Amino acid sequence: MQGHKLLNAHIRILRKLEKAGEEGVVASELVPERSYREFVLRYLCIHGLIERQKRFRGERVFITEKGLSLIYKFNNGHEELPD
């Protein structure tokens, strides 16, 4: 992501979402601490890497095509993992 700093924690979240597929993941399972959760998920959402869907109780998070593309680049060694 040119111009944006991704942390290892961001990459781990994207990989979990990739594995979850169309089911997505409950937001609190991705980032248990509420204050961190909002900050991290908002960052990834603003950059188009995830989609957030509010549900009756809570929120589910899904990886976007842009997020998948980024993960594939990392998996194929085209990008260096962040420090």
PyMOL Python script that loads the backbone (N, CA, C, O; Angstrom):
from pymol import cmd

cmd.read_pdbstr("""\
ATOM      1  N   MET A   1       0.851  -1.166   0.000  1.00  0.00           N
ATOM      2  CA  MET A   1       0.000   0.000   0.000  1.00  0.00           C
ATOM      3  C   MET A   1       0.890   1.219   0.000  1.00  0.00           C
ATOM      4  O   MET A   1       1.418   1.608   1.041  1.00  0.00           O
ATOM      5  N   GLN A   2       1.052   1.799  -1.111  1.00  0.00           N
ATOM      6  CA  GLN A   2       1.918   2.953  -1.209  1.00  0.00           C
ATOM      7  C   GLN A   2       1.365   4.107  -0.397  1.00  0.00           C
ATOM      8  O   GLN A   2       0.184   4.443  -0.484  1.00  0.00           O
ATOM      9  N   GLY A   3       2.257   4.717   0.408  1.00  0.00           N
ATOM     10  CA  GLY A   3       1.862   5.873   1.182  1.00  0.00           C
ATOM     11  C   GLY A   3       1.147   5.540   2.482  1.00  0.00           C
ATOM     12  O   GLY A   3       0.805   6.446   3.242  1.00  0.00           O
ATOM     13  N   HIS A   4       0.915   4.264   2.752  1.00  0.00           N
ATOM     14  CA  HIS A   4       0.226   3.868   3.969  1.00  0.00           C
ATOM     15  C   HIS A   4       1.059   2.816   4.678  1.00  0.00           C
ATOM     16  O   HIS A   4       1.623   1.925   4.042  1.00  0.00           O
ATOM     17  N   LYS A   5       1.134   2.920   5.974  1.00  0.00           N
ATOM     18  CA  LYS A   5       1.923   1.983   6.763  1.00  0.00           C
ATOM     19  C   LYS A   5       1.030   0.873   7.294  1.00  0.00           C
ATOM     20  O   LYS A   5       0.104   1.130   8.064  1.00  0.00           O
ATOM     21  N   LEU A   6       1.302  -0.346   6.890  1.00  0.00           N
ATOM     22  CA  LEU A   6       0.602  -1.498   7.441  1.00  0.00           C
ATOM     23  C   LEU A   6       1.504  -2.174   8.458  1.00  0.00           C
ATOM     24  O   LEU A   6       2.699  -2.354   8.221  1.00  0.00           O
ATOM     25  N   LEU A   7       0.938  -2.540   9.569  1.00  0.00           N
ATOM     26  CA  LEU A   7       1.668  -3.243  10.612  1.00  0.00           C
ATOM     27  C   LEU A   7       1.432  -4.742  10.481  1.00  0.00           C
ATOM     28  O   LEU A   7       0.508  -5.173   9.791  1.00  0.00           O
ATOM     29  N   ASN A   8       2.268  -5.531  11.144  1.00  0.00           N
ATOM     30  CA  ASN A   8       2.059  -6.979  11.143  1.00  0.00           C
ATOM     31  C   ASN A   8       0.668  -7.326  11.656  1.00  0.00           C
ATOM     32  O   ASN A   8       0.044  -8.268  11.168  1.00  0.00           O
ATOM     33  N   ALA A   9       0.177  -6.571  12.640  1.00  0.00           N
ATOM     34  CA  ALA A   9      -1.166  -6.819  13.176  1.00  0.00           C
ATOM     35  C   ALA A   9      -2.227  -6.648  12.089  1.00  0.00           C
ATOM     36  O   ALA A   9      -3.192  -7.410  12.043  1.00  0.00           O
ATOM     37  N   HIS A  10      -2.056  -5.663  11.224  1.00  0.00           N
ATOM     38  CA  HIS A  10      -2.999  -5.454  10.119  1.00  0.00           C
ATOM     39  C   HIS A  10      -2.982  -6.652   9.167  1.00  0.00           C
ATOM     40  O   HIS A  10      -4.031  -7.126   8.733  1.00  0.00           O
ATOM     41  N   ILE A  11      -1.795  -7.126   8.853  1.00  0.00           N
ATOM     42  CA  ILE A  11      -1.646  -8.267   7.946  1.00  0.00           C
ATOM     43  C   ILE A  11      -2.281  -9.511   8.558  1.00  0.00           C
ATOM     44  O   ILE A  11      -2.949 -10.275   7.861  1.00  0.00           O
ATOM     45  N   ARG A  12      -2.075  -9.717   9.861  1.00  0.00           N
ATOM     46  CA  ARG A  12      -2.683 -10.878  10.531  1.00  0.00           C
ATOM     47  C   ARG A  12      -4.207 -10.811  10.454  1.00  0.00           C
ATOM     48  O   ARG A  12      -4.864 -11.824  10.214  1.00  0.00           O
ATOM     49  N   ILE A  13      -4.764  -9.627  10.656  1.00  0.00           N
ATOM     50  CA  ILE A  13      -6.217  -9.456  10.565  1.00  0.00           C
ATOM     51  C   ILE A  13      -6.694  -9.791   9.158  1.00  0.00           C
ATOM     52  O   ILE A  13      -7.678 -10.511   8.990  1.00  0.00           O
ATOM     53  N   LEU A  14      -6.008  -9.276   8.154  1.00  0.00           N
ATOM     54  CA  LEU A  14      -6.401  -9.550   6.767  1.00  0.00           C
ATOM     55  C   LEU A  14      -6.313 -11.042   6.452  1.00  0.00           C
ATOM     56  O   LEU A  14      -7.156 -11.576   5.731  1.00  0.00           O
ATOM     57  N   ARG A  15      -5.308 -11.706   6.983  1.00  0.00           N
ATOM     58  CA  ARG A  15      -5.167 -13.151   6.735  1.00  0.00           C
ATOM     59  C   ARG A  15      -6.295 -13.937   7.402  1.00  0.00           C
ATOM     60  O   ARG A  15      -6.805 -14.900   6.828  1.00  0.00           O
ATOM     61  N   LYS A  16      -6.684 -13.530   8.610  1.00  0.00           N
ATOM     62  CA  LYS A  16      -7.820 -14.191   9.276  1.00  0.00           C
ATOM     63  C   LYS A  16      -9.093 -14.009   8.461  1.00  0.00           C
ATOM     64  O   LYS A  16      -9.888 -14.937   8.312  1.00  0.00           O
ATOM     65  N   LEU A  17      -9.274 -12.811   7.939  1.00  0.00           N
ATOM     66  CA  LEU A  17     -10.463 -12.539   7.135  1.00  0.00           C
ATOM     67  C   LEU A  17     -10.434 -13.313   5.824  1.00  0.00           C
ATOM     68  O   LEU A  17     -11.468 -13.778   5.344  1.00  0.00           O
ATOM     69  N   GLU A  18      -9.247 -13.448   5.251  1.00  0.00           N
ATOM     70  CA  GLU A  18      -9.108 -14.232   4.015  1.00  0.00           C
ATOM     71  C   GLU A  18      -9.537 -15.676   4.268  1.00  0.00           C
ATOM     72  O   GLU A  18     -10.265 -16.259   3.464  1.00  0.00           O
ATOM     73  N   LYS A  19      -9.089 -16.250   5.377  1.00  0.00           N
ATOM     74  CA  LYS A  19      -9.436 -17.635   5.710  1.00  0.00           C
ATOM     75  C   LYS A  19     -10.922 -17.791   6.002  1.00  0.00           C
ATOM     76  O   LYS A  19     -11.505 -18.834   5.706  1.00  0.00           O
ATOM     77  N   ALA A  20     -11.539 -16.766   6.578  1.00  0.00           N
ATOM     78  CA  ALA A  20     -12.959 -16.832   6.939  1.00  0.00           C
ATOM     79  C   ALA A  20     -13.860 -16.804   5.710  1.00  0.00           C
ATOM     80  O   ALA A  20     -14.973 -17.330   5.739  1.00  0.00           O
ATOM     81  N   GLY A  21     -13.383 -16.195   4.637  1.00  0.00           N
ATOM     82  CA  GLY A  21     -14.164 -16.140   3.404  1.00  0.00           C
ATOM     83  C   GLY A  21     -15.425 -15.315   3.545  1.00  0.00           C
ATOM     84  O   GLY A  21     -15.429 -14.270   4.197  1.00  0.00           O
ATOM     85  N   GLU A  22     -16.502 -15.792   2.927  1.00  0.00           N
ATOM     86  CA  GLU A  22     -17.756 -15.047   2.881  1.00  0.00           C
ATOM     87  C   GLU A  22     -18.443 -14.929   4.237  1.00  0.00           C
ATOM     88  O   GLU A  22     -19.323 -14.087   4.412  1.00  0.00           O
ATOM     89  N   GLU A  23     -18.053 -15.758   5.190  1.00  0.00           N
ATOM     90  CA  GLU A  23     -18.653 -15.710   6.526  1.00  0.00           C
ATOM     91  C   GLU A  23     -18.176 -14.496   7.318  1.00  0.00           C
ATOM     92  O   GLU A  23     -18.874 -14.011   8.209  1.00  0.00           O
ATOM     93  N   GLY A  24     -16.984 -14.013   6.987  1.00  0.00           N
ATOM     94  CA  GLY A  24     -16.425 -12.910   7.753  1.00  0.00           C
ATOM     95  C   GLY A  24     -16.099 -13.345   9.169  1.00  0.00           C
ATOM     96  O   GLY A  24     -16.145 -14.531   9.495  1.00  0.00           O
ATOM     97  N   VAL A  25     -15.769 -12.369  10.008  1.00  0.00           N
ATOM     98  CA  VAL A  25     -15.397 -12.631  11.396  1.00  0.00           C
ATOM     99  C   VAL A  25     -16.062 -11.577  12.269  1.00  0.00           C
ATOM    100  O   VAL A  25     -16.177 -10.415  11.880  1.00  0.00           O
ATOM    101  N   VAL A  26     -16.495 -11.991  13.444  1.00  0.00           N
ATOM    102  CA  VAL A  26     -17.039 -11.040  14.408  1.00  0.00           C
ATOM    103  C   VAL A  26     -15.913 -10.087  14.811  1.00  0.00           C
ATOM    104  O   VAL A  26     -14.808 -10.523  15.135  1.00  0.00           O
ATOM    105  N   ALA A  27     -16.198  -8.804  14.789  1.00  0.00           N
ATOM    106  CA  ALA A  27     -15.173  -7.786  15.039  1.00  0.00           C
ATOM    107  C   ALA A  27     -14.452  -7.998  16.364  1.00  0.00           C
ATOM    108  O   ALA A  27     -13.235  -7.825  16.437  1.00  0.00           O
ATOM    109  N   SER A  28     -15.177  -8.366  17.404  1.00  0.00           N
ATOM    110  CA  SER A  28     -14.557  -8.541  18.720  1.00  0.00           C
ATOM    111  C   SER A  28     -13.600  -9.729  18.758  1.00  0.00           C
ATOM    112  O   SER A  28     -12.740  -9.794  19.637  1.00  0.00           O
ATOM    113  N   GLU A  29     -13.733 -10.664  17.824  1.00  0.00           N
ATOM    114  CA  GLU A  29     -12.790 -11.778  17.741  1.00  0.00           C
ATOM    115  C   GLU A  29     -11.493 -11.342  17.068  1.00  0.00           C
ATOM    116  O   GLU A  29     -10.428 -11.889  17.353  1.00  0.00           O
ATOM    117  N   LEU A  30     -11.580 -10.373  16.189  1.00  0.00           N
ATOM    118  CA  LEU A  30     -10.378  -9.870  15.510  1.00  0.00           C
ATOM    119  C   LEU A  30      -9.536  -9.013  16.439  1.00  0.00           C
ATOM    120  O   LEU A  30      -8.320  -9.178  16.529  1.00  0.00           O
ATOM    121  N   VAL A  31     -10.202  -8.093  17.130  1.00  0.00           N
ATOM    122  CA  VAL A  31      -9.520  -7.155  18.032  1.00  0.00           C
ATOM    123  C   VAL A  31     -10.364  -7.082  19.309  1.00  0.00           C
ATOM    124  O   VAL A  31     -11.343  -6.338  19.364  1.00  0.00           O
ATOM    125  N   PRO A  32      -9.986  -7.850  20.332  1.00  0.00           N
ATOM    126  CA  PRO A  32     -10.806  -7.904  21.543  1.00  0.00           C
ATOM    127  C   PRO A  32     -10.956  -6.567  22.281  1.00  0.00           C
ATOM    128  O   PRO A  32     -12.035  -6.270  22.793  1.00  0.00           O
ATOM    129  N   GLU A  33      -9.917  -5.777  22.342  1.00  0.00           N
ATOM    130  CA  GLU A  33      -9.967  -4.498  23.069  1.00  0.00           C
ATOM    131  C   GLU A  33     -10.765  -3.481  22.266  1.00  0.00           C
ATOM    132  O   GLU A  33     -10.389  -3.131  21.148  1.00  0.00           O
ATOM    133  N   ARG A  34     -11.867  -3.008  22.839  1.00  0.00           N
ATOM    134  CA  ARG A  34     -12.806  -2.141  22.125  1.00  0.00           C
ATOM    135  C   ARG A  34     -12.163  -0.864  21.577  1.00  0.00           C
ATOM    136  O   ARG A  34     -12.407  -0.496  20.428  1.00  0.00           O
ATOM    137  N   SER A  35     -11.357  -0.196  22.374  1.00  0.00           N
ATOM    138  CA  SER A  35     -10.769   1.071  21.908  1.00  0.00           C
ATOM    139  C   SER A  35      -9.811   0.847  20.744  1.00  0.00           C
ATOM    140  O   SER A  35      -9.773   1.654  19.815  1.00  0.00           O
ATOM    141  N   TYR A  36      -9.044  -0.227  20.778  1.00  0.00           N
ATOM    142  CA  TYR A  36      -8.146  -0.545  19.672  1.00  0.00           C
ATOM    143  C   TYR A  36      -8.936  -0.999  18.448  1.00  0.00           C
ATOM    144  O   TYR A  36      -8.596  -0.667  17.312  1.00  0.00           O
ATOM    145  N   ARG A  37      -9.997  -1.765  18.702  1.00  0.00           N
ATOM    146  CA  ARG A  37     -10.800  -2.325  17.615  1.00  0.00           C
ATOM    147  C   ARG A  37     -11.301  -1.234  16.680  1.00  0.00           C
ATOM    148  O   ARG A  37     -11.141  -1.332  15.463  1.00  0.00           O
ATOM    149  N   GLU A  38     -11.901  -0.205  17.238  1.00  0.00           N
ATOM    150  CA  GLU A  38     -12.466   0.859  16.409  1.00  0.00           C
ATOM    151  C   GLU A  38     -11.372   1.548  15.594  1.00  0.00           C
ATOM    152  O   GLU A  38     -11.558   1.817  14.408  1.00  0.00           O
ATOM    153  N   PHE A  39     -10.250   1.830  16.220  1.00  0.00           N
ATOM    154  CA  PHE A  39      -9.145   2.505  15.545  1.00  0.00           C
ATOM    155  C   PHE A  39      -8.598   1.658  14.389  1.00  0.00           C
ATOM    156  O   PHE A  39      -8.439   2.148  13.272  1.00  0.00           O
ATOM    157  N   VAL A  40      -8.315   0.385  14.673  1.00  0.00           N
ATOM    158  CA  VAL A  40      -7.707  -0.501  13.675  1.00  0.00           C
ATOM    159  C   VAL A  40      -8.673  -0.784  12.527  1.00  0.00           C
ATOM    160  O   VAL A  40      -8.294  -0.698  11.359  1.00  0.00           O
ATOM    161  N   LEU A  41      -9.909  -1.119  12.856  1.00  0.00           N
ATOM    162  CA  LEU A  41     -10.867  -1.452  11.800  1.00  0.00           C
ATOM    163  C   LEU A  41     -11.220  -0.235  10.954  1.00  0.00           C
ATOM    164  O   LEU A  41     -11.413  -0.351   9.744  1.00  0.00           O
ATOM    165  N   ARG A  42     -11.303   0.923  11.585  1.00  0.00           N
ATOM    166  CA  ARG A  42     -11.569   2.146  10.813  1.00  0.00           C
ATOM    167  C   ARG A  42     -10.430   2.393   9.825  1.00  0.00           C
ATOM    168  O   ARG A  42     -10.677   2.733   8.668  1.00  0.00           O
ATOM    169  N   TYR A  43      -9.192   2.223  10.272  1.00  0.00           N
ATOM    170  CA  TYR A  43      -8.024   2.427   9.412  1.00  0.00           C
ATOM    171  C   TYR A  43      -8.089   1.504   8.191  1.00  0.00           C
ATOM    172  O   TYR A  43      -7.918   1.954   7.057  1.00  0.00           O
ATOM    173  N   LEU A  44      -8.338   0.215   8.428  1.00  0.00           N
ATOM    174  CA  LEU A  44      -8.388  -0.749   7.325  1.00  0.00           C
ATOM    175  C   LEU A  44      -9.565  -0.475   6.395  1.00  0.00           C
ATOM    176  O   LEU A  44      -9.463  -0.663   5.183  1.00  0.00           O
ATOM    177  N   CYS A  45     -10.672  -0.034   6.960  1.00  0.00           N
ATOM    178  CA  CYS A  45     -11.865   0.270   6.165  1.00  0.00           C
ATOM    179  C   CYS A  45     -11.650   1.515   5.301  1.00  0.00           C
ATOM    180  O   CYS A  45     -12.016   1.526   4.125  1.00  0.00           O
ATOM    181  N   ILE A  46     -11.066   2.547   5.874  1.00  0.00           N
ATOM    182  CA  ILE A  46     -10.795   3.787   5.133  1.00  0.00           C
ATOM    183  C   ILE A  46      -9.925   3.505   3.915  1.00  0.00           C
ATOM    184  O   ILE A  46     -10.085   4.137   2.870  1.00  0.00           O
ATOM    185  N   HIS A  47      -9.008   2.557   4.052  1.00  0.00           N
ATOM    186  CA  HIS A  47      -8.104   2.225   2.951  1.00  0.00           C
ATOM    187  C   HIS A  47      -8.669   1.138   2.033  1.00  0.00           C
ATOM    188  O   HIS A  47      -7.973   0.645   1.146  1.00  0.00           O
ATOM    189  N   GLY A  48      -9.926   0.770   2.249  1.00  0.00           N
ATOM    190  CA  GLY A  48     -10.613  -0.147   1.346  1.00  0.00           C
ATOM    191  C   GLY A  48     -10.218  -1.604   1.465  1.00  0.00           C
ATOM    192  O   GLY A  48     -10.484  -2.388   0.555  1.00  0.00           O
ATOM    193  N   LEU A  49      -9.588  -1.986   2.567  1.00  0.00           N
ATOM    194  CA  LEU A  49      -9.113  -3.359   2.716  1.00  0.00           C
ATOM    195  C   LEU A  49     -10.142  -4.280   3.360  1.00  0.00           C
ATOM    196  O   LEU A  49     -10.092  -5.498   3.184  1.00  0.00           O
ATOM    197  N   ILE A  50     -11.071  -3.697   4.106  1.00  0.00           N
ATOM    198  CA  ILE A  50     -12.122  -4.475   4.749  1.00  0.00           C
ATOM    199  C   ILE A  50     -13.466  -3.782   4.575  1.00  0.00           C
ATOM    200  O   ILE A  50     -13.541  -2.605   4.222  1.00  0.00           O
ATOM    201  N   GLU A  51     -14.513  -4.538   4.829  1.00  0.00           N
ATOM    202  CA  GLU A  51     -15.877  -4.002   4.860  1.00  0.00           C
ATOM    203  C   GLU A  51     -16.469  -4.377   6.213  1.00  0.00           C
ATOM    204  O   GLU A  51     -16.307  -5.503   6.684  1.00  0.00           O
ATOM    205  N   ARG A  52     -17.151  -3.430   6.823  1.00  0.00           N
ATOM    206  CA  ARG A  52     -17.772  -3.660   8.132  1.00  0.00           C
ATOM    207  C   ARG A  52     -19.286  -3.669   7.965  1.00  0.00           C
ATOM    208  O   ARG A  52     -19.853  -2.816   7.282  1.00  0.00           O
ATOM    209  N   GLN A  53     -19.931  -4.643   8.597  1.00  0.00           N
ATOM    210  CA  GLN A  53     -21.393  -4.720   8.548  1.00  0.00           C
ATOM    211  C   GLN A  53     -21.928  -4.839   9.966  1.00  0.00           C
ATOM    212  O   GLN A  53     -21.627  -5.794  10.682  1.00  0.00           O
ATOM    213  N   LYS A  54     -22.726  -3.852  10.358  1.00  0.00           N
ATOM    214  CA  LYS A  54     -23.367  -3.878  11.671  1.00  0.00           C
ATOM    215  C   LYS A  54     -24.467  -4.928  11.641  1.00  0.00           C
ATOM    216  O   LYS A  54     -25.209  -5.038  10.665  1.00  0.00           O
ATOM    217  N   ARG A  55     -24.561  -5.675  12.689  1.00  0.00           N
ATOM    218  CA  ARG A  55     -25.597  -6.690  12.837  1.00  0.00           C
ATOM    219  C   ARG A  55     -26.393  -6.391  14.101  1.00  0.00           C
ATOM    220  O   ARG A  55     -26.073  -5.467  14.848  1.00  0.00           O
ATOM    221  N   PHE A  56     -27.424  -7.179  14.324  1.00  0.00           N
ATOM    222  CA  PHE A  56     -28.279  -6.976  15.491  1.00  0.00           C
ATOM    223  C   PHE A  56     -27.442  -6.861  16.762  1.00  0.00           C
ATOM    224  O   PHE A  56     -27.608  -5.920  17.538  1.00  0.00           O
ATOM    225  N   ARG A  57     -26.564  -7.801  16.964  1.00  0.00           N
ATOM    226  CA  ARG A  57     -25.666  -7.766  18.123  1.00  0.00           C
ATOM    227  C   ARG A  57     -24.241  -7.795  17.610  1.00  0.00           C
ATOM    228  O   ARG A  57     -23.695  -8.861  17.324  1.00  0.00           O
ATOM    229  N   GLY A  58     -23.652  -6.645  17.497  1.00  0.00           N
ATOM    230  CA  GLY A  58     -22.260  -6.597  17.102  1.00  0.00           C
ATOM    231  C   GLY A  58     -22.045  -6.249  15.645  1.00  0.00           C
ATOM    232  O   GLY A  58     -22.866  -5.606  14.991  1.00  0.00           O
ATOM    233  N   GLU A  59     -20.914  -6.700  15.179  1.00  0.00           N
ATOM    234  CA  GLU A  59     -20.457  -6.316  13.846  1.00  0.00           C
ATOM    235  C   GLU A  59     -19.640  -7.457  13.260  1.00  0.00           C
ATOM    236  O   GLU A  59     -18.885  -8.122  13.969  1.00  0.00           O
ATOM    237  N   ARG A  60     -19.798  -7.676  11.957  1.00  0.00           N
ATOM    238  CA  ARG A  60     -18.963  -8.641  11.246  1.00  0.00           C
ATOM    239  C   ARG A  60     -18.073  -7.875  10.284  1.00  0.00           C
ATOM    240  O   ARG A  60     -18.432  -6.813   9.776  1.00  0.00           O
ATOM    241  N   VAL A  61     -16.901  -8.450  10.051  1.00  0.00           N
ATOM    242  CA  VAL A  61     -15.902  -7.813   9.201  1.00  0.00           C
ATOM    243  C   VAL A  61     -15.554  -8.780   8.080  1.00  0.00           C
ATOM    244  O   VAL A  61     -15.429  -9.985   8.297  1.00  0.00           O
ATOM    245  N   PHE A  62     -15.399  -8.231   6.873  1.00  0.00           N
ATOM    246  CA  PHE A  62     -15.113  -9.021   5.678  1.00  0.00           C
ATOM    247  C   PHE A  62     -13.945  -8.391   4.933  1.00  0.00           C
ATOM    248  O   PHE A  62     -13.773  -7.173   4.951  1.00  0.00           O
ATOM    249  N   ILE A  63     -13.153  -9.216   4.286  1.00  0.00           N
ATOM    250  CA  ILE A  63     -12.058  -8.698   3.472  1.00  0.00           C
ATOM    251  C   ILE A  63     -12.617  -8.293   2.104  1.00  0.00           C
ATOM    252  O   ILE A  63     -13.513  -8.948   1.572  1.00  0.00           O
ATOM    253  N   THR A  64     -12.087  -7.225   1.553  1.00  0.00           N
ATOM    254  CA  THR A  64     -12.507  -6.753   0.229  1.00  0.00           C
ATOM    255  C   THR A  64     -11.577  -7.325  -0.842  1.00  0.00           C
ATOM    256  O   THR A  64     -10.569  -7.959  -0.533  1.00  0.00           O
ATOM    257  N   GLU A  65     -11.930  -7.093  -2.087  1.00  0.00           N
ATOM    258  CA  GLU A  65     -11.059  -7.505  -3.198  1.00  0.00           C
ATOM    259  C   GLU A  65      -9.692  -6.830  -3.087  1.00  0.00           C
ATOM    260  O   GLU A  65      -8.663  -7.453  -3.349  1.00  0.00           O
ATOM    261  N   LYS A  66      -9.688  -5.568  -2.701  1.00  0.00           N
ATOM    262  CA  LYS A  66      -8.428  -4.846  -2.531  1.00  0.00           C
ATOM    263  C   LYS A  66      -7.591  -5.490  -1.422  1.00  0.00           C
ATOM    264  O   LYS A  66      -6.376  -5.631  -1.557  1.00  0.00           O
ATOM    265  N   GLY A  67      -8.244  -5.876  -0.334  1.00  0.00           N
ATOM    266  CA  GLY A  67      -7.547  -6.554   0.759  1.00  0.00           C
ATOM    267  C   GLY A  67      -6.991  -7.896   0.322  1.00  0.00           C
ATOM    268  O   GLY A  67      -5.862  -8.246   0.664  1.00  0.00           O
ATOM    269  N   LEU A  68      -7.782  -8.651  -0.435  1.00  0.00           N
ATOM    270  CA  LEU A  68      -7.316  -9.939  -0.956  1.00  0.00           C
ATOM    271  C   LEU A  68      -6.119  -9.760  -1.876  1.00  0.00           C
ATOM    272  O   LEU A  68      -5.151 -10.517  -1.803  1.00  0.00           O
ATOM    273  N   SER A  69      -6.189  -8.764  -2.735  1.00  0.00           N
ATOM    274  CA  SER A  69      -5.091  -8.488  -3.658  1.00  0.00           C
ATOM    275  C   SER A  69      -3.803  -8.190  -2.893  1.00  0.00           C
ATOM    276  O   SER A  69      -2.727  -8.664  -3.260  1.00  0.00           O
ATOM    277  N   LEU A  70      -3.924  -7.414  -1.844  1.00  0.00           N
ATOM    278  CA  LEU A  70      -2.751  -7.072  -1.035  1.00  0.00           C
ATOM    279  C   LEU A  70      -2.169  -8.319  -0.370  1.00  0.00           C
ATOM    280  O   LEU A  70      -0.953  -8.511  -0.364  1.00  0.00           O
ATOM    281  N   ILE A  71      -3.031  -9.162   0.188  1.00  0.00           N
ATOM    282  CA  ILE A  71      -2.571 -10.395   0.834  1.00  0.00           C
ATOM    283  C   ILE A  71      -1.885 -11.304  -0.178  1.00  0.00           C
ATOM    284  O   ILE A  71      -0.855 -11.902   0.132  1.00  0.00           O
ATOM    285  N   TYR A  72      -2.438 -11.416  -1.381  1.00  0.00           N
ATOM    286  CA  TYR A  72      -1.815 -12.249  -2.410  1.00  0.00           C
ATOM    287  C   TYR A  72      -0.426 -11.729  -2.770  1.00  0.00           C
ATOM    288  O   TYR A  72       0.491 -12.515  -3.006  1.00  0.00           O
ATOM    289  N   LYS A  73      -0.271 -10.412  -2.811  1.00  0.00           N
ATOM    290  CA  LYS A  73       1.050  -9.843  -3.087  1.00  0.00           C
ATOM    291  C   LYS A  73       2.040 -10.228  -2.002  1.00  0.00           C
ATOM    292  O   LYS A  73       3.174 -10.603  -2.299  1.00  0.00           O
ATOM    293  N   PHE A  74       1.620 -10.137  -0.741  1.00  0.00           N
ATOM    294  CA  PHE A  74       2.501 -10.529   0.361  1.00  0.00           C
ATOM    295  C   PHE A  74       2.803 -12.022   0.296  1.00  0.00           C
ATOM    296  O   PHE A  74       3.950 -12.428   0.479  1.00  0.00           O
ATOM    297  N   ASN A  75       1.794 -12.838   0.040  1.00  0.00           N
ATOM    298  CA  ASN A  75       1.978 -14.288   0.008  1.00  0.00           C
ATOM    299  C   ASN A  75       2.908 -14.721  -1.114  1.00  0.00           C
ATOM    300  O   ASN A  75       3.624 -15.712  -0.976  1.00  0.00           O
ATOM    301  N   ASN A  76       2.908 -13.995  -2.216  1.00  0.00           N
ATOM    302  CA  ASN A  76       3.755 -14.346  -3.359  1.00  0.00           C
ATOM    303  C   ASN A  76       5.114 -13.667  -3.316  1.00  0.00           C
ATOM    304  O   ASN A  76       5.899 -13.788  -4.258  1.00  0.00           O
ATOM    305  N   GLY A  77       5.399 -12.958  -2.235  1.00  0.00           N
ATOM    306  CA  GLY A  77       6.707 -12.347  -2.071  1.00  0.00           C
ATOM    307  C   GLY A  77       6.931 -11.081  -2.866  1.00  0.00           C
ATOM    308  O   GLY A  77       8.071 -10.634  -2.992  1.00  0.00           O
ATOM    309  N   HIS A  78       5.873 -10.485  -3.410  1.00  0.00           N
ATOM    310  CA  HIS A  78       6.034  -9.250  -4.166  1.00  0.00           C
ATOM    311  C   HIS A  78       6.185  -8.033  -3.270  1.00  0.00           C
ATOM    312  O   HIS A  78       6.644  -6.980  -3.714  1.00  0.00           O
ATOM    313  N   GLU A  79       5.805  -8.176  -2.027  1.00  0.00           N
ATOM    314  CA  GLU A  79       5.912  -7.069  -1.086  1.00  0.00           C
ATOM    315  C   GLU A  79       6.608  -7.589   0.159  1.00  0.00           C
ATOM    316  O   GLU A  79       6.484  -8.764   0.504  1.00  0.00           O
ATOM    317  N   GLU A  80       7.327  -6.727   0.819  1.00  0.00           N
ATOM    318  CA  GLU A  80       7.957  -7.073   2.081  1.00  0.00           C
ATOM    319  C   GLU A  80       6.945  -6.916   3.199  1.00  0.00           C
ATOM    320  O   GLU A  80       6.147  -5.978   3.203  1.00  0.00           O
ATOM    321  N   LEU A  81       6.982  -7.839   4.145  1.00  0.00           N
ATOM    322  CA  LEU A  81       6.138  -7.680   5.316  1.00  0.00           C
ATOM    323  C   LEU A  81       6.614  -6.479   6.109  1.00  0.00           C
ATOM    324  O   LEU A  81       7.816  -6.228   6.190  1.00  0.00           O
ATOM    325  N   PRO A  82       5.698  -5.740   6.691  1.00  0.00           N
ATOM    326  CA  PRO A  82       6.100  -4.578   7.480  1.00  0.00           C
ATOM    327  C   PRO A  82       6.843  -5.000   8.732  1.00  0.00           C
ATOM    328  O   PRO A  82       6.675  -6.117   9.220  1.00  0.00           O
ATOM    329  N   ASP A  83       7.667  -4.100   9.246  1.00  0.00           N
ATOM    330  CA  ASP A  83       8.403  -4.369  10.492  1.00  0.00           C
ATOM    331  C   ASP A  83       7.495  -4.263  11.683  1.00  0.00           C
ATOM    332  O   ASP A  83       7.936  -4.456  12.815  1.00  0.00           O
TER     333      ASP A  83
END
""", "prot")
cmd.dss("prot")
cmd.show_as("cartoon", "prot")
cmd.util.cbc("prot")
cmd.orient("prot")
